[in-house]
Amino acid sequence: QVQLAESGGGLVQAGGSLRLSCAASGSIFTYVAMSWYRQAPGKQRELVAGITSGGSTNYADSVKGRFTISRDNAKNTMYLQMNNLKPEDTAVYYCNAQRFVGVRLNDYWGQGTQVTVSS
């Protein structure tokens, strides 16, 4: 089965930085896209950043210029570098990966890692 494992969350002060990691089972070449989502208490899950198998990236407007998504194929790991963190970034961050099983595009999720930004 596909397994995704997030790490790197923690408690930081506003203006600080964190780097989240998502270690994927198997080669990440098999995934057409990988993404970071986040969900704050009482809020809907939202897409933070995504990266395709071809290396194209996209970001939520709220994090553009502050967050950078990347991947290391050799390590089968995706990263989210988060700079200039704000209290509104506080959420559980989830790793998502998509791959085809036949013609079906499946979504896989990690367990989440908590990011808390104090003011």
BALUMFI-392709 format. One line per field, with one value per residue (C-alpha): x, y, z; residue number from 1; residue in one letter. Coordinates in nm, 3 decimals. Example, Ala and Ser with C-alpha at 12.3 -4.5 7.8 and 13.67 -1.06 7.14 Angstrom:
px c(1.230  1.367) $
py c(-0.450  -0.106) $
pz c(0.780  0.714) $
n c(1  2) $
res c(A  S) $
//
This chain:
px c(0.000  0.102  0.235  0.308  0.474  0.494  0.746  0.896  0.605  0.637  0.587  0.750  0.711  0.574  0.842  1.014  1.068  0.999  1.063  0.810  0.900  0.683  0.848  0.667  0.676  0.820  0.950  0.780  0.814  0.491  0.297  0.151  0.133  0.213  0.068  0.052  -0.284  -0.365  -0.664  -0.712  -0.969  -1.314  -1.188  -1.204  -0.902  -0.721  -0.454  -0.129  0.107  0.142  0.408  0.354  0.563  0.704  0.813  0.548  0.442  0.146  0.071  -0.221  -0.221  -0.186  0.156  0.308  0.648  0.679  0.650  0.843  0.749  1.013  1.092  1.395  1.335  1.642  1.510  1.145  1.065  0.868  0.936  0.761  0.992  0.788  0.939  0.801  0.537  0.224  -0.026  -0.282  -0.055  -0.136  -0.291  -0.236  -0.044  -0.111  0.087  -0.114  -0.007  -0.191  -0.123  -0.308  -0.426  -0.542  -0.751  -0.842  -0.663  -0.622  -0.549  -0.327  -0.283  -0.034  -0.120  -0.053  0.191  0.097  0.233  0.167  0.276  0.257  0.218) $
py c(0.000  0.360  0.527  0.894  1.023  1.391  1.537  1.871  2.045  2.229  2.550  2.867  3.239  3.464  3.538  3.205  2.919  2.548  2.282  2.004  1.670  1.402  1.065  0.850  0.477  0.371  0.606  0.942  0.905  0.706  1.009  1.249  1.517  1.574  1.848  2.002  2.075  2.226  2.236  2.470  2.407  2.503  2.559  2.359  2.181  2.398  2.343  2.511  2.409  2.142  2.001  1.784  1.499  1.744  1.986  2.253  2.419  2.617  2.797  2.938  3.316  3.333  3.163  3.290  3.440  3.270  2.896  2.680  2.327  2.092  1.726  1.501  1.200  1.017  1.039  0.986  1.293  1.612  1.927  2.246  2.526  2.776  3.118  3.427  3.222  3.394  3.293  3.229  2.952  2.750  2.422  2.052  2.007  1.699  1.542  1.432  1.223  1.122  0.833  0.634  0.283  0.187  0.483  0.572  0.865  0.784  1.021  0.920  1.108  1.120  1.141  1.513  1.725  2.016  2.362  2.626  2.986  3.213  3.588) $
pz c(0.000  -0.056  0.255  0.312  0.626  0.715  0.955  1.049  1.214  1.540  1.730  1.601  1.650  1.380  1.124  1.178  0.937  0.917  0.658  0.626  0.473  0.319  0.269  0.016  -0.030  -0.361  -0.624  -0.647  -1.023  -0.995  -0.871  -1.122  -0.855  -0.491  -0.278  0.065  0.221  0.556  0.784  1.077  1.352  1.229  0.876  0.556  0.419  0.167  -0.092  0.003  -0.275  -0.540  -0.768  -1.075  -1.203  -1.456  -1.187  -1.232  -0.908  -0.786  -0.462  -0.275  -0.292  0.085  0.078  -0.245  -0.185  0.154  0.088  -0.158  -0.259  -0.392  -0.431  -0.422  -0.642  -0.515  -0.159  -0.253  -0.050  -0.100  0.099  0.193  0.299  0.498  0.564  0.734  0.907  1.030  1.300  1.028  0.896  1.207  1.094  1.050  0.728  0.517  0.237  -0.065  -0.360  -0.673  -0.903  -1.162  -1.093  -1.437  -1.548  -1.190  -1.029  -0.661  -0.376  -0.086  0.240  0.520  0.887  0.914  1.109  1.334  1.263  1.526  1.482  1.783  1.762) $
n c(1  2  3  4  5  6  7  8  9  10  11  12  13  14  15  16  17  18  19  20  21  22  23  24  25  26  27  28  29  30  31  32  33  34  35  36  37  38  39  40  41  42  43  44  45  46  47  48  49  50  51  52  53  54  55  56  57  58  59  60  61  62  63  64  65  66  67  68  69  70  71  72  73  74  75  76  77  78  79  80  81  82  83  84  85  86  87  88  89  90  91  92  93  94  95  96  97  98  99  100  101  102  103  104  105  106  107  108  109  110  111  112  113  114  115  116  117  118  119) $
res c(Q  V  Q  L  A  E  S  G  G  G  L  V  Q  A  G  G  S  L  R  L  S  C  A  A  S  G  S  I  F  T  Y  V  A  M  S  W  Y  R  Q  A  P  G  K  Q  R  E  L  V  A  G  I  T  S  G  G  S  T  N  Y  A  D  S  V  K  G  R  F  T  I  S  R  D  N  A  K  N  T  M  Y  L  Q  M  N  N  L  K  P  E  D  T  A  V  Y  Y  C  N  A  Q  R  F  V  G  V  R  L  N  D  Y  W  G  Q  G  T  Q  V  T  V  S  S) $
//
